[in-house]
Amino acid sequence: MRWWSLANFVSNAGTWMQLTVQNLLVLQITGSAAATGLSMSVQAAPALLMSLVGGAAVDRFPRKLTAAVSQAALGTIAFVTATLVALDQLNLASLMVLAAVTGVVATVDGPACALLGNDLVPPQDLPSAIGVGALVHNAGRLAGAALAGVTVGVLGTASAYAANGLSFLFVTAVIPFLRPAPGTVRVAPVKSLPGAAKRDGRDLTVRQGLAYFVRRPRLVALAAVTGVSAVFGRNYALTLAVLVTGPLAGGAGAFGTVSTVLAVGGIVGAVLGARLRRPSVRLVGTLAAVGGLLQVAAGLSPSLAVLLVLVLPMAVVESVSDTAGTAVLQTDPPSRLRGRVLGVWGSVGTVWSLGGPPALGLLMELAGARGALVAGGLIIACSIASGHLLHRRRTVQPVVLRGDEDHTPAPAALGTAA
C-alpha cells in the first residue's frame, strides 16, 4: 500500500502538471477560451457512455493486468503529445483526438486502479485506504500545479507531457510487485468462451451492473445527494473566483489564497475521512447539507477575511463527504460487480460535470455570485432535508398489540405482528 500510494502521488502530480499546461497550450494554439472548454469536454465526454463498458472490462479481466495496460496506454499518449509539441506539429485537431483517446482509456483506468488499491488492504481498512487515496490525490494536485510553472519555464511545454508519461510508466512498473492483502476477494480471469460470462453464476454483462445500481436505494440516494451537491455547490473555482474578484474587490492573488485554503482543507478532510470506520449514505447527506449551509454563509461574507474563515470548513466537509461516499460506493456491491457499478457511477458523474457548470453559470447570470452561492446552498440543504423526511415517512412503523384489547391467542398475535 505504501508503494501504491507513492506511485499514485507521482502519477497525480504528473497529471495535474499536464492539466495545468494543457489549457495554456490550447489558448496558445487557438487563442480561444471556447476551444479550451471544448478540449476539456472532449476528454470528459467518453465517460458518459464508455464508463459502462470500461467497468465491465475491469470485472472481466484481472485488475493488475487491466490497470497496468491502461497506465501504459496513458503514458504512451502523453509521450506522443510531448513529441508533437516538441516538433511544433500539434494542432487543434490532433489535440482533440488525443484528448478523446485519453478519455476512453480513463474509463477503464479509473475503476481498475481504484479497485486494485482496495485489494491491498483488509476489508475493514477500506475506508482508511480511500481516505489515504484522497490525501494522495490532493497532495499530488498541489505538487503538480506548483511544478508545472517551474518545469515549463525551465524545460518548455513538452517537458510537462513527458514528465506525465514517466509518471504513468512508474505506476506501470510498480503494479506487478503489488500483493493483495489476505482476505480480499479478487475476480478471476474469465476465458472468452461461449457461455463463460455466466460461469459459476457470474454474469459479466453491462446490464447487470446497471440493474444492480438502480435497484439499490442507498446507491440511488447517494447519486442524488452527490448530484445536487455537484450541480449547486462545489464548483468553487467558478463561484468563489467571481465572488472574490467581484463583490469582495479582490484580485488574482486573493483568489490564489482562497484556492490554497481550499486545498489545505481538502487535505485535512482526507486525513479525517481516513478515520471513518462505518461510512453511510446518511453521513454523506448530513455532511453535504452542512456544506450547503456553509456555502450560504460564504455567499453572505462581508469581507475576504470572513470568507477565508468559512472556506476551510467547507473544504473539510466536502473532502470527508467524498471519502465516505466513495467508501459506500466501493463496498456496497459484491466484488464481481464493483467495476460495473463504478462504471455506472462514472457515467452519472459525467452528466454532473458536463451539465453542472452551465447550470451554475446561468444561476450566476440571474442572481450574481452571492445569490448563486446562497441559492445553491439552500437548494442542497433543503433537498437533502426533504429526502430525509420522505424516507422517514415511508418507513413502516411497528404495530404494538396491547394484551388487554386483543383476545387472539399468543402465537396468532405474534404471527400477525410479524
Number of C-alpha atoms within 10 A of each C-alpha: 17 9 13 19 18 16 22 22 24 25 27 24 28 28 24 23 28 25 19 19 20 19 16 14 20 23 14 11 13 13 12 12 12 11 17 20 12 14 22 18 18 19 19 22 20 21 28 20 17 21 31 26 19 28 30 28 23 32 29 25 17 17 27 21 16 21 25 21 16 22 29 21 21 22 25 18 21 25 21 17 22 22 17 15 19 14 10 10 10 18 13 15 10 13 19 19 14 19 21 21 17 22 23 22 21 23 28 28 24 21 30 29 22 18 21 23 22 24 23 21 20 15 16 10 15 21 27 22 25 24 27 22 23 24 25 23 23 23 19 23 23 18 18 26 19 15 18 23 16 12 18 16 11 9 10 15 21 23 22 30 28 21 24 29 27 20 26 26 20 19 24 22 14 14 20 11 11 16 13 18 14 11 11 14 15 15 15 12 11 16 12 9 7 8 9 14 16 12 12 7 8 13 18 22 19 22 13 15 24 18 12 16 23 14 10 13 11 17 21 14 17 20 19 16 24 21 19 20 27 20 21 24 27 21 17 17 12 14 21 22 20 19 24 21 15 14 15 15 12 16 12 11 11 17 19 12 13 24 18 15 20 23 21 19 23 26 24 20 26 31 21 19 28 22 16 19 14 11 20 19 21 17 15 24 26 19 22 28 24 19 25 30 22 22 29 21 19 25 23 15 19 12 14 20 10 13 21 19 14 19 24 20 20 26 25 25 27 25 27 30 26 22 30 28 24 21 25 20 21 22 15 15 19 11 15 20 28 23 32 31 31 31 31 29 23 23 22 17 18 20 17 18 18 16 13 21 18 12 14 22 16 13 18 20 12 11 14 18 24 23 17 25 32 23 20 26 29 19 19 27 23 15 17 23 15 11 15 15 10 11 10 11 10 8 8 7 8 8 9 7 12 8 11 6 7 10 9 11 9 11 9 10 14 11 8 11 11 8
